[in-house]
Amino acid sequence: MFMKEKNLNYYLSLTYKIVLHPAEEGGYVAEISELPGCLSQGETKEEALEMIEDAKIAWIETALELGREIPEPAPDDKFSVNNLILTL
C-alpha cells in the first residue's frame, strides 16, 4: 500500500479549522488551535485570514525542519463547509 509522504505540500492540503475573533486593540485575530501557537492578526477579517495562511506555512515548515510532530486536523462535520469559526 502506497503511503503519501508527509511533507509541506501534504500538510498544506489538509483543512485546518481557523478561529477568527475580534482583537481587543482592534482588528481581528486568526488562529489554528490544532497547531499550537499558530496565530496572526489583521485589520480586517480578510487580512487576518490571509495572514494566518502565511503563519500556517511558517509553522509547518519550522516543525518539519525541527522534526516535530505536526497534528492533523480532527474530522468534524459540523464545520466542514467553511472550516472557519467566527467568535464575536
Rosetta blueprint (number, residue, H / E / L):
1 M L
2 F L
3 M L
4 K L
5 E L
6 K L
7 N L
8 L H
9 N H
10 Y H
11 Y H
12 L H
13 S L
14 L L
15 T L
16 Y L
17 K L
18 I E
19 V E
20 L E
21 H E
22 P E
23 A L
24 E L
25 E L
26 G L
27 G L
28 Y E
29 V E
30 A E
31 E E
32 I L
33 S L
34 E L
35 L L
36 P L
37 G L
38 C L
39 L E
40 S E
41 Q E
42 G E
43 E L
44 T L
45 K H
46 E H
47 E H
48 A H
49 L H
50 E H
51 M H
52 I H
53 E H
54 D H
55 A H
56 K H
57 I H
58 A H
59 W H
60 I H
61 E H
62 T H
63 A H
64 L H
65 E H
66 L H
67 G L
68 R L
69 E L
70 I L
71 P L
72 E L
73 P L
74 A L
75 P L
76 D L
77 D H
78 K H
79 F H
80 S L
81 V L
82 N L
83 N L
84 L E
85 I E
86 L E
87 T L
88 L L
